[in-house]
Amino acid sequence: MPKGTRLAALLLLTTSLTFPAALHAQEAPPQESASDATPPEEEQDYVQPDISVPGGDIVVTGRRNRNPERASTQVLSVLSEADIARTGEGDIAGALGRVSGLSLVGNGRVFVRGLGDRYSLALLNGLPLPSPEPLSRVVPLDIFPTSVISSSLVQKTYSANFPAEFGGGVINLTTKAIPQRDFLDVSVSMGGDTLTTFQNGLTYFGSNLDFFGFDNGNRDFPSALQGLIDSGTRVNDAPAAVQRQLAGQILPLNLVTLQRNDTLPANFSGNITGGASFEVGDGNYLGVIATIGITNSWRNRSVISQQFGDAEAGQIIFDSNTFITDNKVLLNGLVGVGLDIGEHTIRWTNLYIRDSLKTARLARGSDAFTDITRPFDFQTQQTGWFERQLIDTQLVAEFNFDKLEIDLRGGFARTDREAPYNAIVPYIRTNFPVESDPFGDKFVVDVGAVIGGTERIQVGFEDLNEQLWFGGADVTYEITDSLSLTAGYAYSDTARRSLSFIIRPLVQSSADRTTILRALGLRRPGDIFNGATLATDANGVGFFNITTSDPTPFPVFDAALTVHAGYGLLRFRPTDRFNIEGGLRFEDGLQTAEPDPVFGAGFQPTPTRIANQYLLPSATATWEVTNDLQLRLAASQTIARPQFRELVEQTYFDPESNRRFRGNPFLQDSELINAEARAEYYMGGSRKVSLAGFFKKIDNPIENFLITAPGIIETSYANAPSAQLYGAELDLAYDFDLSNWGGFFNTKKLMVFANYTFTQSSIAVAAGDVAPIPGGVDQAASQLFDDGSPLVGQSDHVANLSLGIEDTEKLQQFTFLLNYASERVTLRGGALPDVVEDPGLTVDFVARSEVKLGKLPLELSFEARNIFGRDNFEFQEINGNRAEINTFRVGTAFSVGVKASF
């Protein structure tokens, strides 16, 4: 092939990776002498990852090309399937935690450059996903097993073909598509951690299908509650007979009886993935890929939770230690069909993910909120079941007609989340003398509100359904070899309905029955409201007057977000070394959240309606200063909308952070100005170093703040007036040839990947600024936020280091992974100190090697996580006084696995 033709073909592949850019022939850079020259990167053996993004081509795995991070018109970090495998992580959230500027917070929420998960946009094959989690409109990425993901792209500069909700970056996951060869992989692994596996734990029966993450019907909503839901009647307004019936249904023995498990089993996972491709017609290929997997894991935690009375004096008035055993089951399945017809590609992807958590908890401690001189002692047991389910189908078609490209995409997704029978049963020991309380030396459930101010039994029932329709089209035309234009339209319509009933049964007391009521509280939870308690006399009058109530003001909410967007992109290469991409996006969004008027009867709800139109420019300029040095400048305007969880006035419990959340209907959109400058130096192959500086100005950033009540840590949200964020990012990749060492190292190389991100942020609060919250529309912002405080979730320092030895001729890798993040605020304290998390340093080790069992190739793996036992620390601190909020030990985890390829 002539040199000009070959280079033109290479440019075609590089520029079509993420955006259909200007295509033209480029002269080869001058070469050094044959003796010491490094082959151009285009001529090296680089296997390009499969990436699908809006407004861009699907690039089939196996084509050799320049580094996509270098070739793109935007700032990218790309994890290929091989990169993901190198981390050894089981889910994509863990793998992304190794990317520069990214940190993993809680259960699958990825923070980009210290910005919360609301600023991180997650896409699948370039298309949006609904979240199965009421605490987030962004789908938690820990539910995506790495086995279904071909590549993960993180774009940190904005381009108009992406949705406007772009604060820190966009994370685009690309599922596996047309395989290059027929294959069948079967993998299994076993593992555990030093604090859980084969140790004592807690559990409850549940159902005989819990191992697979399903319920056999035991957890169906009780008939009395379902009847109230169907009729639109609140629990408080139900007839007395229905309330008595409901009280007898919400504490079934098999769902609320806490049990001890003397020997917790090891963790287990299994996965089967297969694919095949067929030639249909002349040069056309049809590919099918399917995967199914299951993971069943256990985790013990012993969580310390405390609350300040007088923080400056170091007075602790609530002190609790909660022992938690979580059993998590993750099921996943994917079926993908791809069709290549010449230069045209059609991809149909169907994804199913089900994530179930069975939790059993026992808390012990003291509560001095009522009387600091005579604190109550308590033992609180909790049993819960949280199941999340995602069903997604999407169709992407990309047509290439020489100078004209047309991309069409659309689909439907549905998520469901149920949390039935989340039972909390507190046993209180008052420590009163026998004269005032004959049971003062015993742990008793307060079933009759005999002891004022103590917690009573509550059983929660939650049900969430969210549906998302989405579609879009892009047309790109190459006007000249150096100029191309893209015009596109995108539509998404999200509708969510969330139901949350918290039922509190109560035996109304009278003076002559106080002793009897206290005696009832000595029973097991499932025996308190049983046949004897609910018995009636000959006239049908109950011996006990039993009522139930739902303290949630608005138990059912409807929320929706509809977005229409039109955008244009111009890509211009005036010289061989200079490239400009400019874009403009118009986005019209309507977001609403309001309670169901039937269930909200008698109340004056605060509905949310945010209707805004935005015109958002973006531009990126790339200058190839030398053959190895590349400079970028980028600037854009973007937005961040409130998440549904942040708007809805319902209380949700998050089993991971061990706290409750409540929304604020007065929230408004945040608006951002983003700027970045970056230098990238490429040394051939995978060797590179880059240095970047970035700046963001945010108007109306949404921050969370602390609400305290006896024994309860609750989170709500408010708009801070404004904030700024700036920082620097250093990224290094290098490999060393070890063949000169001989012997074992004859075919080995040392791989070094390191990145470090320094970030500073500050909130600006001035006199007269307001931060509306429920019950305080004129709330002074200074009562919630301190001027100069950092943004929630922002660590000053985030660093990753990967040191590995890899074989150049076969699959053999040994890798140490180090991850560090400095302290970050997780919750604004208001009048109290902020809640701070200290992630610290964690060290992991991952090994993979290929062996042969006869003619059958096997891949063996070994992982050791958190080798030095870094614990979880979340606390409040002032004047040397410290209250632990969510602090617990974290064990060292081990796993071994084997994968057979047929």
N, C-alpha and C positions, 0 to 999 in steps of 0.2 A: 504494500500500500504506500503511495507517495506520502512524504512527510506532512504536507499541508492537509491532505485528506485525513490522515491518522489523527493529527492534532484537532481537527474540526470535530471528528467523532468523539474524541475524549472530552472536548468542551461541551458537546451536546449532553453527555452523561453527567458531567459535574453540575452544569447549570440547571438541569432538570431535576436535580435531587430534591430540592425543597421548594423552588419556585421556577416557573418557566421563564428563565432570564434570557437576555440577549445572547444570540449564538453567532459566533463568527470564527474564522480561522485566525490562529495566533502563531506568530513565529516562535520557534523554539528558543529558549534562553541560551546564551552562549555557554559552551561546555568547557570544563577544564581538560587538562591532558588526560589521556586514557589511563595513565598509571594511578592518578590520585583522585579522579572524578567520582562523585557520588551520583548514581543514576537518578534522573529526575523522578520525583515522586510519582508522576503519572505512569512510569514504566516499572514501578515496583509492584510486588504481589500484594495488593491491597484489595480485600474482599469487602465490598460496600454493603452496609446493612440495608435491610428492606424497610423503607420509610414511606408512609402515606400521610400527606398533609393537605389541607384545603388549598386549592389553587395550584397544586403541584402534581407531578407524575408519581406513580408508584414505581419505584426502582427495584427491579427484581434482584434478589440476593445472587451473588456470583459474578456480577459484572465488575471488572477491575477499573479503579478510578482513583482520582485524587482523594485525599482526606476530605470527607464531607464538611467537617467543621471549617476547613480552610476555603473550600469552594463556595460555600453558601454566601449569600448577600447579607446574612444576619449573624449574630453571635449565637452559636450553637454549642451544646454538649450532647454527644450521641453515645449512648450505650448500645453496642451491638449485642447479639445473642451470646457471643463469646465473652464480651465484657461482663454481661450479667452473670454468666456462669462462673467467671473468675471470682466474683464476690461471694459466691456460695449462698446467697440469700434465697430464702424460699418464696418471698413475695417481692413485688416490684418496688414497694415503698422502701424496703431495706436496701435494695440495690441503688436506688436514687440517692440515698443518704450518703453515698460515696462521691457524688458529683460536687464540684466546687461551688460554694455559695448555698448549698442545700443542706437543710437539717431536718431530721425526722422528729416530730413532736407527737406524743400520745400514740393513738392507734391509727397509724397510716396517714397522718396529716403531714404533708411536706411543706416546709417553709423555705421560700426562696429569698436569700439575702436578708434574713431576719424579719421578713414580713409574714403575717399570719396566713393561714390557709385560704382566707377569703381573697388574697391577692395572688393565689396560684390557681391557674386554670388547667383543668385536666381534660384531655380529649382522647378518644379511641379512634384510630384510623382517621384523625382529623375531624371527628364528629363529636358533639357533646354527649355527656352521660348524666343521667339523673343520679341522685344519691340515695342509697337505701338507709341513710342515717339521719334521724331528725335533728341531730346536732350539727349538720353540715349540708350545705347545698352542693359542695364539691365532694365527689365520691372518694371515700377513704381508699387509698391505694394499697393498703395491706390486704385487700380482698382479691387482688390480682396475682395469682401464682406466676412465677417466672416461666413456667413451662408453656404458657399460652402466648407469651410476648416474644416477638422477633427482635424488636428494638425499642428503645425509649429515647426520645429527643426532648431536650430542654432548651427552649429558645428564650434568651434573656433580654433581647431587644424586640421592640414591637413592630409588626408589619400589619397593614390594614386588612389582610385576608383572614386574620384571626379575630375572634370576638373582642369587643372593646374592654371587657373585664380582664385587664392585663396590668397587674401591679408589679409583681416580682418576676413573673415568667410564665410560660405555657409549657405544660408537660404533655407530650403527645405519645401515646402508646400505639405501636403498630403490631397487630396480631400476625401470626404466621399465615402465609398465603400458599402460592403454588410451590410445591417442593421440587427441588432439582432432580431428585431421584425417589423411587419408592422406598419407604422405610416403615419400620415399626419399632418403637422404643418402649420398653417396660422398665420402670424404676420403682424401687422401694427404699425406705430409710427408716431407721429406728434411732431414738435419741431420748434425751432427758436433761434435767439440770440438778445440781447438787442440793437444792432446797426442796425439790418436789418429788423426783422419781424414786419410787420405792419407799417414800416417806409417808407419815401420817397426813391425812387430809380430811376435808369435809365434803359431804355430798348430800343428795336427797334422791329418792327413787325417780320421780318424773315419769318417764315412760320407757318401755322396752325398746324403743327405736332411737333413744338419745345418742347412742354411739354414732349413728349416721347423721346426726344433726336434724332429725325430724321428730315430730310428736305424733303419737298414735291417736290423738283425739282427746287425751286427758286434759290438755290445756285449752280446749275450746272455751270461748267465753261462756260463763255460766248462763243458763237459760233465762234467769230473772234479769240479768244485766242486758243480754241481747234483746229481750223484749222491750226494755226501756229505750235502748238505742233505736230499735226499729220504729218505735212510736214517737221518738223525739222528746222523751221525758227525762228530765234530770233526776238523779238519784234522790236528791233532797225532796222532790215533789212527788215521789212515788207513794202509792197507798201503803198503809202500815203493814198489810199482809205481804205485799211484795218486798218491802224492806226486810221483814223477818225472813222471808224465803231467801233473799239475797245474802243475808248474814250467814245462813246455813250453807251457802254454796262457795264462799270465797276462800275457805281454809280447808281444802281437801287434804287428808292425811298424807297422801303420796307426793304432794307438791310443797308442803310446808314443814314437814318433819325433818329436821336436821339430823344427819347421821355421820358417824365417823368412819372413814375409810382407812384401815390400818396400813395398806400398801397401795399407793397410787401407781398405776401402770406407766410404762414407758410411752413416749410419743411415737406416733406411727404416721407415715405418709406413703401413698402409692399413686402412681401415675402411668397411664397408657396413652401414647401419642403415636398416630400413624398418618401416613400420607401417600398419595400416589398421583402421578400425572400421566395424561394420555394425549397422544397426538390425534387431533380431530381435523381432518382436512390436510391441506398442504402447509406445514409450518405453524399451525395453530395448536395451542395446548390447553387442555382442561386439567385443572388440579383440584384435588380434594384433600383436606387435612382435618383431622378430628383428634380431640384429646379429652380425657376424663381423668379426674384425680380426686383424692380425698386425703385430708390431713386431720388427725385427731391428736390434740396436744393438751397437756395439763400444766397448770402453774399455781404454785403457792405464793402468797404474799402475806406479810404481817405488817400492816400499815399503821403508823403512828399518826394520829390526828389530834391537834390541840388548838385551843382558842384563847386569845388574850382577853383578860378583863382590862386591867391597866397595863398597857404595853410598856410604857416607860418604866414602870415599877417591876416589870417582869412577872406580873400576876397571871397565872394560868388558871382559868375557871372551868375549862372543859378539857379532859384528858382521856383519850381513847386509844386502844390497840385493837385493830380489826384483823382477824385471821381470815384469809380469803383463799378459797380453792376455785379456780376457773377451769372449766373444761370447754375447749374451743374446737369446733368441727367446721372445716372448710371443704365444701364440695364445689367442683368447677367442671364445666364442660364447654367445648367449643367445636363448632363445625363450620368450616370455611370452604367456599368454592370459588375458584378463580379461573378466569378464561382470558387467555392471550390470543388475540386475533391480529396478527401482524404487529403494528405499532399501537394497537388499542388493547386496553385492559379493563376487565370487569371483575369486581370482587364482591362477593356476598358473604357476610360474616354473621354468625349467630353465636351468642355468648350466654351462658348461664352460670351464675355464681350464687352460692348459698353459704352464708356465714352464720353459725349458731354458737351462742355462748350460754353455758349453764354455770351459774355461779351460786356458791354456798358460802355464807359469811357469819362469823360470830365476833361481835365486838364486846369488849369489856373496858370499863373505866369509871370515871367519876364526873359528876356534873354539879357545879356550884353556881349556876346561873341564878337559881332561886334564893339560895342562902349560902354565902361564902363561908360561914362558920360551920354549917352542917351540910356538906355536899351529899347528894344522892349517889349511890353506886348503881351501875346498870350492867346488864348483859342483854345485848340486842342481837337477835338472829335474823338473817335475811336469806331468802331463797329467790332466785330469779332466773328467767329464761328470755334471751334476746336473740331473735332470729332476723337476719337480713337476707333479702333475695333480689337479684338483679337478672332481668331477662332483656336482652338487647339484640335487635336485628338491624342490619344496615347494608345498604347497597351503594357501591361506589363504581362509577364508570368514567374512564378517562380515554378520550379519543384524540389521536394525534394525526392531523392532516397536514403534514409538512409545516407550513408557516402558521397554521391555525390549530389551537388546542382547545378542546371543550371538556370540562370536568363537571360531572353531575353526581350528586350524592343525596342520600336521604335515608330515613329510617324511623324506627319506633323503639322506645325503651320503656320498661316499667320496673319500678322497684316497690318492694313491700317490706315493712318492718313491723314485727309484732313483739310485744313484751307483755305476755299475760301472767297473772298470778305472781307479780313482783311483791312478795309479802315481807313486811318489816314488823317484827314482834318484839317490843322492848319490855324486858323484865326489870323492874325497879326495886331496889332495896333502899327504903327511906332512912334507915338508921334512927327512926323515932323511938322513944321509949315505949314499952308495952302499954302504958296507960293511954297513950294517944293513938297507937297503932299496934294491934296485937300481932301483926305480921311484919313489924318494922325491921326484923332481923332476917327476913327472907326475900328472895327475888320473886316479885309478883307482877303480873301484867295488870295495868290499870284499865280494866274493861268498863268501869263506870264513872270515869273522871272524878274519882274519890280524892286523888292527890292532885291538886291544882298545879298546872304548869308542866306536868310530865307528858311525855309522848305516849300515844296510844297506838293500838294496832292499826296498820294501814296496808291495803292491798291495791296495787296499781295494775291497770289494764291499759295498754297502749296499742294503737293500730295505725299504721301510716301507709298510704298508697300514693305513689307519684307516677305520673305518665308524662312522657316527653315525645313530641313529634318534632322532627327536624328535617331540613332540606336546604339545598343550595346549588348554585351553578356558577361556574367561572368560564370565561372565554378569554383566551390569550391569543394575541396576534403579533407576529414578528414583522414589524414595519420595514426595518432594515436589519443588516447584520448586527448592528450595535444598539438597536432600539426596539423594545417590545412593550405592549400595553396589555393590561389585564383588567377586565371589568367583572364584577361578581355580585351576587345577591345571596343572602343567607337568612333563614327563618327558623325560629325555634319557639315552641309553645309548651310550657311546663305547667302542669296542674297538680297540686298536692292537697290531699285531705288527711288531716291528722286528728286522731281521737285519743284523749287521755283522761281516764277516770281514775281517781284515787279515792278508794272507798274506805271509810272509817266506821266500823260497827261500834255501837255504844249501848250498854245496858243502863238505862236511866235508873238512877239510884234514889233511895229514900232512906231516912235516918234509921229505920228498923232493919234495913237490908244491907247496910254497909259491910258488915262482917261477911255475909254470904257472898257479896260481890268480890270482896278481896280474896275470898277462898277460891272463887272461880279462876282468878288470875294465877293460881298455882298450877293449873293444868298445862298440858302441852298445847301448842297453838291449834292443832286440828281438833282438840277435844273441848275447847272453850265454848264454841257455838255448835253444839251437837243436838241430838234429839231431845236430851233431857233439858238442856237450856232453852230450847225452842218450844217446849211442851206448853199446851194450853189446858185450861180447865174445861168443865162440861159445857160452859157457855162460849167456848172459843176464845177466852181471854187468856193471854199469856201470863205465866207467873212472873216472868221478867218482861218489862217493856223495852223491846229491842228496836233500835233505829239504826239506819245507815245514812251517811252523808258523803257528798262529793265536794271537798273544799275548793276544787278547781273552778274559778269563776266562769270560764268558757271551755267546756270539755271538748268541743269539736271546732276545728278551724279549717278554713279553706284558703289556700294561697295559690297564686299563679304568677307567672312571668312570661310575657309575650314580647319577642324581639324581632323587628324587621331591620335588616341592614343592607346597605348598598355600598360598594367600595370600588376604588380604582387604584391600580398600581402602575407606575412607570419605572422601567429599568433601562438605564442608559449607560453605555460604556464608550465614553468619548475617546479614550486611548486604550491600548492594550493593558495598561496597568491601573486604570482608574475606573471605578464602577459606582454608580449612584442608583439607589432605589428610593423612590418617593411614593407615598400613598396617602389617600384621604378616605376616611370611613364615615359614613352617616349612619347613625344607629338610633332607632326609635324604640324605646322600651317602656312597657307598662307593667308595674309590679304591684300586686295587691295581697293583702292578708287580712282576713276578717273572720270573726266567729260565726258559726251557723246560727242564724236568727232564732231557730226553734229552741236550741239548747241555751241560747243567751237571753231568753225571755226574762224580763224583770230587771235586766242589767243595761247599763249604758256602755257598750263596748267602744273601744277606740280602733276603728279600722285604719288600715294603711293603704294609701294609694300614692305611688310614686310614678309620675308620668314625665319623662324627660326625653329630649332629643339632643343628640350630641353630634358635632362635626369634629372629627379627631384626625389631625395630621400626623404623619410619621415620615422619617427620612433616615437613611443610612448611607454613608459614603465609605468606600473601601479603596485604599491606595496601596498598591504593591510597590513599595519603595525599592526593594531589590528582589532578586529571585527568592530570597528566604524571609524577608521582612515585610510584614503587612500591617497597615494601620487602619483603624476603623473609628468613625464618629457616628453616633446615633442620637436622635432626639425624637420624642413623641409625646402625645397627650393620650391618656387612657382614663378609665373609671374603675370603680369597685362598688358593686351594689351590696346592700345588706343581704345576708343569707336568710332563708326562711326561718331558721331557728332563732335568729336574732330579732325577728319581728313579732313572733307569735307569743302571746301571753299565756303560755302553758309551761308547766314545770316538767322537765325531763331529767332523768337520772342517767349519768354516764358511768358505766361500771369500770372504765379504765382510770379516769381521774378521780373517781370516788366522790363526785360532787354533783349538785343539781344545777340546771340552767333554766333561766326564764327570759323571755324576749322583751323587747321595747318597741312598741308600734310607732314611735316618733323618729326612728332612724331615717337618715337620708343618704343618698349616694355620696361616695368619696370621689374626688377628682384629683388626678395625678399628672404631674409634669416629670418626664423621665429624660435623663441625659447620660451618655456613656462615651468614654474614650478608651480605646484598647490597642495595644501593640502585640503582635503575634510573630514569633520567630520560629521558623521550621527548619529543622536540622536533618531532614531526610527520614523516610520511614515513619515510625511512630514517635520520633523524637521531636519535641516542641516545647516552647515555653511562651507564656502569655502573661501580660500585666494589664490590668484594667482599673479604671476609676469610674465610679458611678454616683449619680445624685438623683434624688427624688424629692419633690415637694408635694405634699398631700393636704388637700383641703377636706375638712370633715372626716378625718380617719375614725374608724369605728374601733373602740377599745372596750374591753370587758372590765367590770369592776365587781368588788366583793360586797355581798349582802350576808350579814351574819344573823343567826338565830340560834337558840340553845341547841347545841349539838349538830348544827346544820351549816355547811358552807355552800352558798349559792352564788351563782354568777349571773349577772345581767350585763347590758350593753348600753353604750351612749356614744354620741359623736363628740370627739374632742375638736376644738376649734381648728387647729392645723398642726402639721408636723413636717420635719425635714429629716431626710436620711441620706447619708453619703458613706462612701467606703472605697476599698481597694480589694482587688482579687488577683492572686498569683496562682498560676497553674503550670505544672511541669510534668512532662512525660519523657522518660529516657530509658534506653536499654543498653546493657553492656554484654559484649560477647565473651563468654567464659570458656570457649573452646581451647584456649591456650593453657588452661589448667589441666587438660587431659583427663583420662579416666572417666568417672561419672559425669564430669562437666564437659565432655567432648562435644556434646550437641546441646548444651544449655546456654541460656542467656538470663541475665538479671534484669527484671523489669521494675522500674521505679515510677510510680505515679504519686504526685504530691500536689495538694492545693491548699491554699490558705485565703480566708476572707476576713477582712477587717471592716467592721461596720459601726457607725455611730448614728444615733437618731435622737431627736428631742421633740417633745410636744410643746407647742406655744399656747399659753393661756394668759389672757389679759383681763383686767378688771372690766366687768360688764358682760363678758362672754357667758353664754348660757348653754346648757347641755340637757335638753328636755328628757325626762324619764316619766314613767307612769306615776301619777300622784304628785308630780313636780314639773310642770311644763316650763316653769321659770327657774329651774334648778341652776344655780351658779356653777359654771364649769370648774371653778377652783375648788369646789367641794368634792369633786370626783378625781380631778387630775392636777398634778403638780407641774408647774412651768419648768421645762427643761428635762422632764423625765423621759426615759427611753420608751419606744413603742413596745407593746406587749409582744413577746416571742423573739425579740431581737437579742442575739448574742454578739458581744463585741468581737469575739474571735471564734471562728469555725475552721477546723483544719482536718485534712484527711491525708493519710500516708499509706501507700500500698507497696510492699516490698515482696517481690516474688521471683522464684526461679522457674523458668519454663523451658520445656524441651522444644527444639526447633523441628524435630522429625516425627514426633508422636505426641499424643495427649498425655502430658505430665506437668503438673503445676503444684507449687508449694508457695503459699502466699500468706504473709502477715498483713493484717488490716488494722490501722490505728485511726480512731475517730475522736476528735476533741471539740467540745463546745463549751464556752464560758457561761457564766451565770446569765440568766435571762428572766425578765418579769413574765409571769404567767397570769397574773390577776392583779388589777389595780386595787389598792387597799382602802382608798378614800381617806377617812380619818385615821385608819390603822396603817401600819407599814404595808408596802406592796408584797404580794406573794412572789417568791423568787424560786426558780429551779436551777440546780447546779448539775448539769449533765456530766461534766468532767471528761476523763479519758477512758475509753474502752479499747481493748485489744482483742482481736479475733485471729484465728488461724484456720485456713482452708487448704485442703490438699485434694487433688484429683489425679487419677492415673488410669491409663488404659492397660488392660491385661487380656489375654486370650484364654478362653476355656474351650479347648479343642479349636474349632474354627469360629466359635462364637465370641465376638468382641464384647468385653465388659468394661464399664467405667466404674471405678471404685472412688468413693469420696469419704472424706473425714472432715469434720468441722468442730472447732472449739470456740465458743463465743463467750465474751466477757471473761477472759482468762484470769484477770486479776480481781474479779468480783466487785466491780464498781457498783455501788448501791444507788438507789434513787433518792434524791434529796429535793424536797420542796417545802419551803418554810417562810416565815416572817421573822424579821430581825430588826431590833432597834436598841441602841445603847448597850450592845452586848447581850441583850435578852433575846431569846429565840423560842418561837413556837413552831413545832413541826406540823405541816399541813397535810402532806401526802408523802411520807418518808417510809421507805421499806428496803429490806435487803434484796439483792438480786444475785442469784446463783450463777455459777459457771455452767454453760450448756454444752453438751456434746451430742454429736450424731454421726452415724455411719450409714452409707448408702451404696447401692449398686444399681447400675443401669445396663440393661442388655439391649443391644441393637440387632435387629433381624433384617 
